[in-house]
């Protein structure tokens, strides 16, 4: 099982701009392509963490069912 997302890297005068097509808010930059890749991995983790915290705050005290969601490629 593995979720696969699409990373996009655009060269520019200061290096590379990077974002994930399927995850709004996951964007970053880096002086080199490798730095942009590393920064994008961190950005994805931070976006997921922030979204989880917002959802937990919004649902505090509500009756909900939470379960893992596994996606197959």
N, CA, C, O and CB atoms as a CASP TS submission, in Angstrom:
PFRMAT TS
TARGET T0000
AUTHOR 0000-0000-0000
METHOD Language model
MODEL 1
PARENT N/A
ATOM      1  N   UNK     1       0.834  -1.172   0.000  1.00  0.00           N
ATOM      2  CA  UNK     1       0.000   0.000   0.000  1.00  0.00           C
ATOM      3  C   UNK     1       0.877   1.231   0.000  1.00  0.00           C
ATOM      4  O   UNK     1       1.785   1.374   0.819  1.00  0.00           O
ATOM      5  CB  UNK     1      -0.948   0.000   1.198  1.00  0.00           C
ATOM      6  N   UNK     2       0.587   2.120  -0.937  1.00  0.00           N
ATOM      7  CA  UNK     2       1.355   3.347  -0.993  1.00  0.00           C
ATOM      8  C   UNK     2       0.548   4.411  -1.714  1.00  0.00           C
ATOM      9  O   UNK     2       0.032   4.176  -2.806  1.00  0.00           O
ATOM     10  CB  UNK     2       2.707   3.120  -1.689  1.00  0.00           C
ATOM     11  N   UNK     3       0.443   5.560  -1.110  1.00  0.00           N
ATOM     12  CA  UNK     3      -0.208   6.706  -1.727  1.00  0.00           C
ATOM     13  C   UNK     3       0.837   7.431  -2.556  1.00  0.00           C
ATOM     14  O   UNK     3       1.942   7.690  -2.079  1.00  0.00           O
ATOM     15  CB  UNK     3      -0.849   7.655  -0.656  1.00  0.00           C
ATOM     16  N   UNK     4       0.500   7.755  -3.780  1.00  0.00           N
ATOM     17  CA  UNK     4       1.441   8.464  -4.655  1.00  0.00           C
ATOM     18  C   UNK     4       0.850   9.808  -5.040  1.00  0.00           C
ATOM     19  O   UNK     4      -0.267   9.878  -5.553  1.00  0.00           O
ATOM     20  CB  UNK     4       1.770   7.627  -5.925  1.00  0.00           C
ATOM     21  N   UNK     5       1.595  10.871  -4.795  1.00  0.00           N
ATOM     22  CA  UNK     5       1.193  12.229  -5.137  1.00  0.00           C
ATOM     23  C   UNK     5       2.098  12.754  -6.245  1.00  0.00           C
ATOM     24  O   UNK     5       3.147  12.173  -6.525  1.00  0.00           O
ATOM     25  CB  UNK     5       1.246  13.158  -3.893  1.00  0.00           C
ATOM     26  N   UNK     6       1.694  13.845  -6.868  1.00  0.00           N
ATOM     27  CA  UNK     6       2.468  14.419  -7.967  1.00  0.00           C
ATOM     28  C   UNK     6       3.193  15.675  -7.510  1.00  0.00           C
ATOM     29  O   UNK     6       2.564  16.682  -7.186  1.00  0.00           O
ATOM     30  CB  UNK     6       1.557  14.736  -9.163  1.00  0.00           C
ATOM     31  N   UNK     7       4.514  15.610  -7.486  1.00  0.00           N
ATOM     32  CA  UNK     7       5.339  16.774  -7.151  1.00  0.00           C
ATOM     33  C   UNK     7       5.701  17.504  -8.441  1.00  0.00           C
ATOM     34  O   UNK     7       6.078  16.880  -9.433  1.00  0.00           O
ATOM     35  CB  UNK     7       6.630  16.349  -6.370  1.00  0.00           C
ATOM     36  N   UNK     8       5.585  18.825  -8.419  1.00  0.00           N
ATOM     37  CA  UNK     8       5.914  19.649  -9.577  1.00  0.00           C
ATOM     38  C   UNK     8       7.045  20.587  -9.172  1.00  0.00           C
ATOM     39  O   UNK     8       6.980  21.236  -8.128  1.00  0.00           O
ATOM     40  CB  UNK     8       4.662  20.451 -10.089  1.00  0.00           C
ATOM     41  N   UNK     9       8.081  20.653 -10.005  1.00  0.00           N
ATOM     42  CA  UNK     9       9.238  21.519  -9.745  1.00  0.00           C
ATOM     43  C   UNK     9       9.410  22.450 -10.929  1.00  0.00           C
ATOM     44  O   UNK     9       9.523  22.008 -12.073  1.00  0.00           O
ATOM     45  CB  UNK     9      10.540  20.682  -9.497  1.00  0.00           C
ATOM     46  N   UNK    10       9.429  23.744 -10.641  1.00  0.00           N
ATOM     47  CA  UNK    10       9.595  24.750 -11.699  1.00  0.00           C
ATOM     48  C   UNK    10      10.885  25.512 -11.456  1.00  0.00           C
ATOM     49  O   UNK    10      11.051  26.135 -10.408  1.00  0.00           O
ATOM     50  CB  UNK    10       8.380  25.728 -11.748  1.00  0.00           C
ATOM     51  N   UNK    11      11.804  25.467 -12.420  1.00  0.00           N
ATOM     52  CA  UNK    11      13.048  26.227 -12.256  1.00  0.00           C
ATOM     53  C   UNK    11      12.783  27.725 -12.353  1.00  0.00           C
ATOM     54  O   UNK    11      11.913  28.174 -13.100  1.00  0.00           O
ATOM     55  CB  UNK    11      14.085  25.804 -13.313  1.00  0.00           C
ATOM     56  N   UNK    12      13.551  28.481 -11.586  1.00  0.00           N
ATOM     57  CA  UNK    12      13.445  29.931 -11.603  1.00  0.00           C
ATOM     58  C   UNK    12      14.807  30.546 -11.334  1.00  0.00           C
ATOM     59  O   UNK    12      15.794  29.826 -11.180  1.00  0.00           O
ATOM     60  CB  UNK    12      12.416  30.419 -10.571  1.00  0.00           C
ATOM     61  N   UNK    13      14.868  31.846 -11.277  1.00  0.00           N
ATOM     62  CA  UNK    13      16.152  32.525 -11.091  1.00  0.00           C
ATOM     63  C   UNK    13      16.828  32.226  -9.753  1.00  0.00           C
ATOM     64  O   UNK    13      18.052  32.311  -9.650  1.00  0.00           O
ATOM     65  CB  UNK    13      15.954  33.999 -11.217  1.00  0.00           C
ATOM     66  N   UNK    14      16.042  31.875  -8.722  1.00  0.00           N
ATOM     67  CA  UNK    14      16.597  31.618  -7.391  1.00  0.00           C
ATOM     68  C   UNK    14      16.661  30.133  -7.059  1.00  0.00           C
ATOM     69  O   UNK    14      16.965  29.776  -5.921  1.00  0.00           O
ATOM     70  CB  UNK    14      15.776  32.331  -6.343  1.00  0.00           C
ATOM     71  N   UNK    15      16.383  29.261  -8.020  1.00  0.00           N
ATOM     72  CA  UNK    15      16.392  27.834  -7.760  1.00  0.00           C
ATOM     73  C   UNK    15      15.130  27.197  -8.305  1.00  0.00           C
ATOM     74  O   UNK    15      14.817  27.343  -9.487  1.00  0.00           O
ATOM     75  CB  UNK    15      16.529  27.557  -6.264  1.00  0.00           C
ATOM     76  N   UNK    16      14.393  26.480  -7.440  1.00  0.00           N
ATOM     77  CA  UNK    16      13.189  25.765  -7.855  1.00  0.00           C
ATOM     78  C   UNK    16      12.026  26.078  -6.927  1.00  0.00           C
ATOM     79  O   UNK    16      12.188  26.184  -5.711  1.00  0.00           O
ATOM     80  CB  UNK    16      13.446  24.256  -7.888  1.00  0.00           C
ATOM     81  N   UNK    17      10.858  26.223  -7.524  1.00  0.00           N
ATOM     82  CA  UNK    17       9.607  26.315  -6.781  1.00  0.00           C
ATOM     83  C   UNK    17       8.972  24.937  -6.883  1.00  0.00           C
ATOM     84  O   UNK    17       8.992  24.327  -7.952  1.00  0.00           O
ATOM     85  CB  UNK    17       8.649  27.461  -7.343  1.00  0.00           C
ATOM     86  N   UNK    18       8.410  24.440  -5.793  1.00  0.00           N
ATOM     87  CA  UNK    18       7.861  23.089  -5.775  1.00  0.00           C
ATOM     88  C   UNK    18       6.495  23.084  -5.112  1.00  0.00           C
ATOM     89  O   UNK    18       6.245  23.828  -4.163  1.00  0.00           O
ATOM     90  CB  UNK    18       8.809  22.127  -5.049  1.00  0.00           C
ATOM     91  N   UNK    19       5.611  22.230  -5.628  1.00  0.00           N
ATOM     92  CA  UNK    19       4.304  22.047  -5.003  1.00  0.00           C
ATOM     93  C   UNK    19       3.769  20.662  -5.332  1.00  0.00           C
ATOM     94  O   UNK    19       4.274  19.982  -6.226  1.00  0.00           O
ATOM     95  CB  UNK    19       3.312  23.137  -5.467  1.00  0.00           C
ATOM     96  N   UNK    20       2.740  20.257  -4.597  1.00  0.00           N
ATOM     97  CA  UNK    20       2.076  18.977  -4.828  1.00  0.00           C
ATOM     98  C   UNK    20       0.715  19.283  -5.440  1.00  0.00           C
ATOM     99  O   UNK    20      -0.090  20.006  -4.854  1.00  0.00           O
ATOM    100  CB  UNK    20       1.937  18.138  -3.493  1.00  0.00           C
ATOM    101  N   UNK    21       0.465  18.726  -6.625  1.00  0.00           N
ATOM    102  CA  UNK    21      -0.784  19.011  -7.337  1.00  0.00           C
ATOM    103  C   UNK    21      -2.025  18.666  -6.520  1.00  0.00           C
ATOM    104  O   UNK    21      -2.998  19.420  -6.529  1.00  0.00           O
ATOM    105  CB  UNK    21      -0.815  18.248  -8.640  1.00  0.00           C
ATOM    106  N   UNK    22      -2.001  17.549  -5.823  1.00  0.00           N
ATOM    107  CA  UNK    22      -3.181  17.046  -5.139  1.00  0.00           C
ATOM    108  C   UNK    22      -3.371  17.573  -3.718  1.00  0.00           C
ATOM    109  O   UNK    22      -4.358  17.234  -3.066  1.00  0.00           O
ATOM    110  CB  UNK    22      -3.122  15.574  -5.100  1.00  0.00           C
ATOM    111  N   UNK    23      -2.452  18.388  -3.232  1.00  0.00           N
ATOM    112  CA  UNK    23      -2.515  18.836  -1.843  1.00  0.00           C
ATOM    113  C   UNK    23      -2.325  20.351  -1.759  1.00  0.00           C
ATOM    114  O   UNK    23      -1.198  20.827  -1.621  1.00  0.00           O
ATOM    115  CB  UNK    23      -1.450  18.114  -0.993  1.00  0.00           C
ATOM    116  N   UNK    24      -3.422  21.110  -1.841  1.00  0.00           N
ATOM    117  CA  UNK    24      -3.298  22.567  -1.755  1.00  0.00           C
ATOM    118  C   UNK    24      -2.576  22.987  -0.478  1.00  0.00           C
ATOM    119  O   UNK    24      -2.822  22.438   0.596  1.00  0.00           O
ATOM    120  CB  UNK    24      -4.682  23.223  -1.814  1.00  0.00           C
ATOM    121  N   UNK    25      -1.703  23.944  -0.604  1.00  0.00           N
ATOM    122  CA  UNK    25      -0.957  24.447   0.542  1.00  0.00           C
ATOM    123  C   UNK    25       0.406  23.814   0.702  1.00  0.00           C
ATOM    124  O   UNK    25       1.247  24.330   1.439  1.00  0.00           O
ATOM    125  CB  UNK    25      -1.739  24.236   1.780  1.00  0.00           C
ATOM    126  N   UNK    26       0.638  22.695   0.019  1.00  0.00           N
ATOM    127  CA  UNK    26       1.953  22.035   0.094  1.00  0.00           C
ATOM    128  C   UNK    26       2.829  22.606  -1.012  1.00  0.00           C
ATOM    129  O   UNK    26       2.881  22.078  -2.123  1.00  0.00           O
ATOM    130  CB  UNK    26       1.826  20.465  -0.039  1.00  0.00           C
ATOM    131  N   UNK    27       3.508  23.684  -0.686  1.00  0.00           N
ATOM    132  CA  UNK    27       4.405  24.312  -1.651  1.00  0.00           C
ATOM    133  C   UNK    27       5.611  24.880  -0.932  1.00  0.00           C
ATOM    134  O   UNK    27       5.560  25.194   0.257  1.00  0.00           O
ATOM    135  CB  UNK    27       3.679  25.415  -2.444  1.00  0.00           C
ATOM    136  N   UNK    28       6.700  25.006  -1.679  1.00  0.00           N
ATOM    137  CA  UNK    28       7.953  25.451  -1.083  1.00  0.00           C
ATOM    138  C   UNK    28       8.909  25.857  -2.193  1.00  0.00           C
ATOM    139  O   UNK    28       8.507  26.012  -3.346  1.00  0.00           O
ATOM    140  CB  UNK    28       8.577  24.342  -0.194  1.00  0.00           C
ATOM    141  N   UNK    29      10.156  26.027  -1.843  1.00  0.00           N
ATOM    142  CA  UNK    29      11.197  26.320  -2.828  1.00  0.00           C
ATOM    143  C   UNK    29      12.528  25.815  -2.310  1.00  0.00           C
ATOM    144  O   UNK    29      12.651  25.431  -1.147  1.00  0.00           O
ATOM    145  CB  UNK    29      11.271  27.838  -3.134  1.00  0.00           C
ATOM    146  N   UNK    30      13.522  25.819  -3.183  1.00  0.00           N
ATOM    147  CA  UNK    30      14.857  25.409  -2.785  1.00  0.00           C
ATOM    148  C   UNK    30      15.877  25.917  -3.788  1.00  0.00           C
ATOM    149  O   UNK    30      15.563  26.107  -4.963  1.00  0.00           O
ATOM    150  CB  UNK    30      14.943  23.884  -2.656  1.00  0.00           C
ATOM    151  N   UNK    31      17.087  26.134  -3.325  1.00  0.00           N
ATOM    152  CA  UNK    31      18.149  26.621  -4.209  1.00  0.00           C
ATOM    153  C   UNK    31      18.529  25.566  -5.248  1.00  0.00           C
ATOM    154  O   UNK    31      18.934  25.903  -6.361  1.00  0.00           O
ATOM    155  CB  UNK    31      19.385  27.020  -3.388  1.00  0.00           C
ATOM    156  N   UNK    32      18.396  24.288  -4.880  1.00  0.00           N
ATOM    157  CA  UNK    32      18.697  23.191  -5.794  1.00  0.00           C
ATOM    158  C   UNK    32      17.466  22.293  -5.888  1.00  0.00           C
ATOM    159  O   UNK    32      16.549  22.390  -5.072  1.00  0.00           O
ATOM    160  CB  UNK    32      19.950  22.382  -5.317  1.00  0.00           C
ATOM    161  N   UNK    33      17.458  21.429  -6.883  1.00  0.00           N
ATOM    162  CA  UNK    33      16.342  20.502  -7.030  1.00  0.00           C
ATOM    163  C   UNK    33      16.243  19.580  -5.815  1.00  0.00           C
ATOM    164  O   UNK    33      15.145  19.321  -5.323  1.00  0.00           O
ATOM    165  CB  UNK    33      16.497  19.676  -8.317  1.00  0.00           C
ATOM    166  N   UNK    34      17.367  19.090  -5.337  1.00  0.00           N
ATOM    167  CA  UNK    34      17.347  18.203  -4.167  1.00  0.00           C
ATOM    168  C   UNK    34      16.835  18.937  -2.926  1.00  0.00           C
ATOM    169  O   UNK    34      16.069  18.370  -2.146  1.00  0.00           O
ATOM    170  CB  UNK    34      18.755  17.637  -3.901  1.00  0.00           C
ATOM    171  N   UNK    35      17.246  20.178  -2.740  1.00  0.00           N
ATOM    172  CA  UNK    35      16.758  20.955  -1.595  1.00  0.00           C
ATOM    173  C   UNK    35      15.250  21.180  -1.717  1.00  0.00           C
ATOM    174  O   UNK    35      14.529  21.084  -0.723  1.00  0.00           O
ATOM    175  CB  UNK    35      17.500  22.315  -1.498  1.00  0.00           C
ATOM    176  N   UNK    36      14.773  21.475  -2.915  1.00  0.00           N
ATOM    177  CA  UNK    36      13.328  21.650  -3.128  1.00  0.00           C
ATOM    178  C   UNK    36      12.580  20.359  -2.819  1.00  0.00           C
ATOM    179  O   UNK    36      11.500  20.400  -2.228  1.00  0.00           O
ATOM    180  CB  UNK    36      13.042  22.093  -4.580  1.00  0.00           C
ATOM    181  N   UNK    37      13.135  19.215  -3.209  1.00  0.00           N
ATOM    182  CA  UNK    37      12.505  17.919  -2.899  1.00  0.00           C
ATOM    183  C   UNK    37      12.404  17.705  -1.387  1.00  0.00           C
ATOM    184  O   UNK    37      11.350  17.326  -0.875  1.00  0.00           O
ATOM    185  CB  UNK    37      13.305  16.762  -3.543  1.00  0.00           C
ATOM    186  N   UNK    38      13.490  17.945  -0.692  1.00  0.00           N
ATOM    187  CA  UNK    38      13.495  17.774   0.765  1.00  0.00           C
ATOM    188  C   UNK    38      12.502  18.727   1.426  1.00  0.00           C
ATOM    189  O   UNK    38      11.751  18.330   2.317  1.00  0.00           O
ATOM    190  CB  UNK    38      14.910  18.006   1.331  1.00  0.00           C
ATOM    191  N   UNK    39      12.503  19.977   0.987  1.00  0.00           N
ATOM    192  CA  UNK    39      11.589  20.967   1.553  1.00  0.00           C
ATOM    193  C   UNK    39      10.133  20.594   1.280  1.00  0.00           C
ATOM    194  O   UNK    39       9.258  20.840   2.110  1.00  0.00           O
ATOM    195  CB  UNK    39      11.891  22.357   0.983  1.00  0.00           C
ATOM    196  N   UNK    40       9.878  19.995   0.107  1.00  0.00           N
ATOM    197  CA  UNK    40       8.509  19.620  -0.231  1.00  0.00           C
ATOM    198  C   UNK    40       8.026  18.461   0.642  1.00  0.00           C
ATOM    199  O   UNK    40       6.864  18.438   1.047  1.00  0.00           O
ATOM    200  CB  UNK    40       8.413  19.242  -1.715  1.00  0.00           C
ATOM    201  N   UNK    41       8.887  17.519   0.930  1.00  0.00           N
ATOM    202  CA  UNK    41       8.509  16.426   1.837  1.00  0.00           C
ATOM    203  C   UNK    41       8.104  16.999   3.203  1.00  0.00           C
ATOM    204  O   UNK    41       7.106  16.584   3.791  1.00  0.00           O
ATOM    205  CB  UNK    41       9.686  15.408   1.997  1.00  0.00           C
ATOM    206  N   UNK    42       8.885  17.943   3.687  1.00  0.00           N
ATOM    207  CA  UNK    42       8.586  18.579   4.971  1.00  0.00           C
ATOM    208  C   UNK    42       7.284  19.373   4.886  1.00  0.00           C
ATOM    209  O   UNK    42       6.478  19.336   5.816  1.00  0.00           O
ATOM    210  CB  UNK    42       9.746  19.500   5.403  1.00  0.00           C
ATOM    211  N   UNK    43       7.070  20.087   3.787  1.00  0.00           N
ATOM    212  CA  UNK    43       5.843  20.874   3.621  1.00  0.00           C
ATOM    213  C   UNK    43       4.611  19.975   3.632  1.00  0.00           C
ATOM    214  O   UNK    43       3.599  20.322   4.241  1.00  0.00           O
ATOM    215  CB  UNK    43       5.894  21.679   2.313  1.00  0.00           C
ATOM    216  N   UNK    44       4.685  18.822   2.964  1.00  0.00           N
ATOM    217  CA  UNK    44       3.561  17.887   2.954  1.00  0.00           C
ATOM    218  C   UNK    44       3.249  17.412   4.373  1.00  0.00           C
ATOM    219  O   UNK    44       2.088  17.384   4.784  1.00  0.00           O
ATOM    220  CB  UNK    44       3.867  16.681   2.041  1.00  0.00           C
ATOM    221  N   UNK    45       4.278  17.044   5.109  1.00  0.00           N
ATOM    222  CA  UNK    45       4.081  16.588   6.490  1.00  0.00           C
ATOM    223  C   UNK    45       3.453  17.693   7.340  1.00  0.00           C
ATOM    224  O   UNK    45       2.570  17.417   8.152  1.00  0.00           O
ATOM    225  CB  UNK    45       5.424  16.138   7.108  1.00  0.00           C
ATOM    226  N   UNK    46       3.894  18.928   7.166  1.00  0.00           N
ATOM    227  CA  UNK    46       3.362  20.041   7.951  1.00  0.00           C
ATOM    228  C   UNK    46       1.913  20.347   7.593  1.00  0.00           C
ATOM    229  O   UNK    46       1.112  20.648   8.478  1.00  0.00           O
ATOM    230  CB  UNK    46       4.215  21.281   7.747  1.00  0.00           C
ATOM    231  N   UNK    47       1.564  20.276   6.312  1.00  0.00           N
ATOM    232  CA  UNK    47       0.187  20.526   5.889  1.00  0.00           C
ATOM    233  C   UNK    47      -0.739  19.466   6.474  1.00  0.00           C
ATOM    234  O   UNK    47      -1.816  19.789   6.976  1.00  0.00           O
ATOM    235  CB  UNK    47       0.081  20.544   4.347  1.00  0.00           C
ATOM    236  N   UNK    48      -0.327  18.204   6.413  1.00  0.00           N
ATOM    237  CA  UNK    48      -1.148  17.128   6.965  1.00  0.00           C
ATOM    238  C   UNK    48      -1.307  17.298   8.477  1.00  0.00           C
ATOM    239  O   UNK    48      -2.402  17.135   9.015  1.00  0.00           O
ATOM    240  CB  UNK    48      -0.524  15.753   6.643  1.00  0.00           C
ATOM    241  N   UNK    49      -0.223  17.621   9.146  1.00  0.00           N
ATOM    242  CA  UNK    49      -0.265  17.840  10.601  1.00  0.00           C
ATOM    243  C   UNK    49      -1.198  19.002  10.951  1.00  0.00           C
ATOM    244  O   UNK    49      -1.998  18.897  11.880  1.00  0.00           O
ATOM    245  CB  UNK    49       1.155  18.117  11.149  1.00  0.00           C
ATOM    246  N   UNK    50      -1.096  20.103  10.215  1.00  0.00           N
ATOM    247  CA  UNK    50      -1.945  21.274  10.479  1.00  0.00           C
ATOM    248  C   UNK    50      -3.408  20.966  10.193  1.00  0.00           C
ATOM    249  O   UNK    50      -4.284  21.373  10.955  1.00  0.00           O
ATOM    250  CB  UNK    50      -1.489  22.473   9.634  1.00  0.00           C
ATOM    251  N   UNK    51      -3.685  20.252   9.105  1.00  0.00           N
ATOM    252  CA  UNK    51      -5.064  19.898   8.781  1.00  0.00           C
ATOM    253  C   UNK    51      -5.658  18.978   9.840  1.00  0.00           C
ATOM    254  O   UNK    51      -6.828  19.112  10.199  1.00  0.00           O
ATOM    255  CB  UNK    51      -5.134  19.230   7.408  1.00  0.00           C
ATOM    256  N   UNK    52      -4.855  18.048  10.337  1.00  0.00           N
ATOM    257  CA  UNK    52      -5.324  17.144  11.387  1.00  0.00           C
ATOM    258  C   UNK    52      -5.667  17.943  12.649  1.00  0.00           C
ATOM    259  O   UNK    52      -6.705  17.706  13.267  1.00  0.00           O
ATOM    260  CB  UNK    52      -4.251  16.063  11.700  1.00  0.00           C
ATOM    261  N   UNK    53      -4.812  18.872  13.029  1.00  0.00           N
ATOM    262  CA  UNK    53      -5.058  19.688  14.230  1.00  0.00           C
ATOM    263  C   UNK    53      -6.319  20.535  14.068  1.00  0.00           C
ATOM    264  O   UNK    53      -7.106  20.660  15.006  1.00  0.00           O
ATOM    265  CB  UNK    53      -3.846  20.599  14.522  1.00  0.00           C
ATOM    266  N   UNK    54      -6.515  21.116  12.886  1.00  0.00           N
ATOM    267  CA  UNK    54      -7.720  21.915  12.645  1.00  0.00           C
ATOM    268  C   UNK    54      -8.977  21.055  12.721  1.00  0.00           C
ATOM    269  O   UNK    54      -9.987  21.472  13.288  1.00  0.00           O
ATOM    270  CB  UNK    54      -7.641  22.604  11.279  1.00  0.00           C
ATOM    271  N   UNK    55      -8.914  19.863  12.153  1.00  0.00           N
ATOM    272  CA  UNK    55     -10.064  18.963  12.183  1.00  0.00           C
ATOM    273  C   UNK    55     -10.381  18.539  13.614  1.00  0.00           C
ATOM    274  O   UNK    55     -11.546  18.507  14.011  1.00  0.00           O
ATOM    275  CB  UNK    55      -9.802  17.726  11.308  1.00  0.00           C
ATOM    276  N   UNK    56      -9.352  18.217  14.385  1.00  0.00           N
ATOM    277  CA  UNK    56      -9.562  17.817  15.779  1.00  0.00           C
ATOM    278  C   UNK    56     -10.199  18.945  16.578  1.00  0.00           C
ATOM    279  O   UNK    56     -11.084  18.713  17.401  1.00  0.00           O
ATOM    280  CB  UNK    56      -8.233  17.399  16.426  1.00  0.00           C
ATOM    281  N   UNK    57      -9.748  20.156  16.331  1.00  0.00           N
ATOM    282  CA  UNK    57     -10.308  21.315  17.029  1.00  0.00           C
ATOM    283  C   UNK    57     -11.773  21.525  16.635  1.00  0.00           C
ATOM    284  O   UNK    57     -12.623  21.770  17.491  1.00  0.00           O
ATOM    285  CB  UNK    57      -9.481  22.585  16.718  1.00  0.00           C
ATOM    286  N   UNK    58     -12.056  21.429  15.359  1.00  0.00           N
ATOM    287  CA  UNK    58     -13.416  21.636  14.859  1.00  0.00           C
ATOM    288  C   UNK    58     -14.380  20.562  15.366  1.00  0.00           C
ATOM    289  O   UNK    58     -15.554  20.842  15.609  1.00  0.00           O
ATOM    290  CB  UNK    58     -13.414  21.652  13.334  1.00  0.00           C
ATOM    291  N   UNK    59     -13.883  19.339  15.523  1.00  0.00           N
ATOM    292  CA  UNK    59     -14.738  18.219  15.914  1.00  0.00           C
ATOM    293  C   UNK    59     -14.740  17.935  17.414  1.00  0.00           C
ATOM    294  O   UNK    59     -15.366  16.976  17.864  1.00  0.00           O
ATOM    295  CB  UNK    59     -14.309  16.990  15.186  1.00  0.00           C
ATOM    296  N   UNK    60     -14.055  18.751  18.172  1.00  0.00           N
ATOM    297  CA  UNK    60     -13.971  18.524  19.618  1.00  0.00           C
ATOM    298  C   UNK    60     -15.360  18.413  20.217  1.00  0.00           C
ATOM    299  O   UNK    60     -16.195  19.302  20.053  1.00  0.00           O
ATOM    300  CB  UNK    60     -13.187  19.655  20.306  1.00  0.00           C
ATOM    301  N   UNK    61     -15.596  17.312  20.912  1.00  0.00           N
ATOM    302  CA  UNK    61     -16.868  17.093  21.574  1.00  0.00           C
ATOM    303  C   UNK    61     -17.951  16.512  20.679  1.00  0.00           C
ATOM    304  O   UNK    61     -19.017  16.141  21.171  1.00  0.00           O
ATOM    305  CB  UNK    61     -17.343  18.363  22.141  1.00  0.00           C
ATOM    306  N   UNK    62     -17.707  16.427  19.390  1.00  0.00           N
ATOM    307  CA  UNK    62     -18.710  15.884  18.466  1.00  0.00           C
ATOM    308  C   UNK    62     -18.599  14.371  18.399  1.00  0.00           C
ATOM    309  O   UNK    62     -17.529  13.797  18.598  1.00  0.00           O
ATOM    310  CB  UNK    62     -18.546  16.493  17.059  1.00  0.00           C
ATOM    311  N   UNK    63     -19.725  13.742  18.114  1.00  0.00           N
ATOM    312  CA  UNK    63     -19.713  12.297  17.931  1.00  0.00           C
ATOM    313  C   UNK    63     -19.278  12.004  16.497  1.00  0.00           C
ATOM    314  O   UNK    63     -19.973  12.356  15.543  1.00  0.00           O
ATOM    315  CB  UNK    63     -21.118  11.672  18.238  1.00  0.00           C
ATOM    316  N   UNK    64     -18.138  11.367  16.356  1.00  0.00           N
ATOM    317  CA  UNK    64     -17.595  11.043  15.035  1.00  0.00           C
ATOM    318  C   UNK    64     -17.005   9.635  15.059  1.00  0.00           C
ATOM    319  O   UNK    64     -16.745   9.072  16.123  1.00  0.00           O
ATOM    320  CB  UNK    64     -16.517  12.083  14.606  1.00  0.00           C
ATOM    321  N   UNK    65     -16.804   9.091  13.895  1.00  0.00           N
ATOM    322  CA  UNK    65     -16.093   7.823  13.736  1.00  0.00           C
ATOM    323  C   UNK    65     -14.798   8.138  13.008  1.00  0.00           C
ATOM    324  O   UNK    65     -14.804   8.721  11.923  1.00  0.00           O
ATOM    325  CB  UNK    65     -16.957   6.751  12.953  1.00  0.00           C
ATOM    326  N   UNK    66     -13.702   7.749  13.611  1.00  0.00           N
ATOM    327  CA  UNK    66     -12.383   7.949  12.990  1.00  0.00           C
ATOM    328  C   UNK    66     -11.801   6.576  12.697  1.00  0.00           C
ATOM    329  O   UNK    66     -11.863   5.668  13.526  1.00  0.00           O
ATOM    330  CB  UNK    66     -11.418   8.790  13.921  1.00  0.00           C
ATOM    331  N   UNK    67     -11.234   6.439  11.504  1.00  0.00           N
ATOM    332  CA  UNK    67     -10.575   5.196  11.135  1.00  0.00           C
ATOM    333  C   UNK    67      -9.520   5.479  10.092  1.00  0.00           C
ATOM    334  O   UNK    67      -9.608   6.482   9.383  1.00  0.00           O
ATOM    335  CB  UNK    67     -11.587   4.162  10.617  1.00  0.00           C
ATOM    336  N   UNK    68      -8.513   4.609   9.980  1.00  0.00           N
ATOM    337  CA  UNK    68      -7.477   4.794   8.968  1.00  0.00           C
ATOM    338  C   UNK    68      -8.067   4.647   7.567  1.00  0.00           C
ATOM    339  O   UNK    68      -8.993   3.866   7.349  1.00  0.00           O
ATOM    340  CB  UNK    68      -6.331   3.785   9.175  1.00  0.00           C
ATOM    341  N   UNK    69      -7.528   5.393   6.643  1.00  0.00           N
ATOM    342  CA  UNK    69      -7.907   5.315   5.230  1.00  0.00           C
ATOM    343  C   UNK    69      -6.666   4.914   4.449  1.00  0.00           C
ATOM    344  O   UNK    69      -5.678   5.646   4.415  1.00  0.00           O
ATOM    345  CB  UNK    69      -8.499   6.682   4.705  1.00  0.00           C
ATOM    346  N   UNK    70      -6.724   3.763   3.830  1.00  0.00           N
ATOM    347  CA  UNK    70      -5.585   3.270   3.055  1.00  0.00           C
ATOM    348  C   UNK    70      -5.935   3.327   1.583  1.00  0.00           C
ATOM    349  O   UNK    70      -7.010   2.888   1.173  1.00  0.00           O
ATOM    350  CB  UNK    70      -5.195   1.824   3.473  1.00  0.00           C
ATOM    351  N   UNK    71      -5.031   3.865   0.795  1.00  0.00           N
ATOM    352  CA  UNK    71      -5.252   3.988  -0.644  1.00  0.00           C
ATOM    353  C   UNK    71      -4.249   3.135  -1.394  1.00  0.00           C
ATOM    354  O   UNK    71      -3.060   3.128  -1.076  1.00  0.00           O
ATOM    355  CB  UNK    71      -5.150   5.458  -1.094  1.00  0.00           C
ATOM    356  N   UNK    72      -4.735   2.420  -2.384  1.00  0.00           N
ATOM    357  CA  UNK    72      -3.856   1.615  -3.229  1.00  0.00           C
ATOM    358  C   UNK    72      -3.665   2.320  -4.557  1.00  0.00           C
ATOM    359  O   UNK    72      -4.597   2.900  -5.114  1.00  0.00           O
ATOM    360  CB  UNK    72      -4.430   0.189  -3.441  1.00  0.00           C
ATOM    361  N   UNK    73      -2.458   2.258  -5.044  1.00  0.00           N
ATOM    362  CA  UNK    73      -2.168   2.907  -6.320  1.00  0.00           C
ATOM    363  C   UNK    73      -2.552   2.003  -7.475  1.00  0.00           C
ATOM    364  O   UNK    73      -2.381   2.377  -8.635  1.00  0.00           O
ATOM    365  CB  UNK    73      -0.688   3.283  -6.413  1.00  0.00           C
TER
END
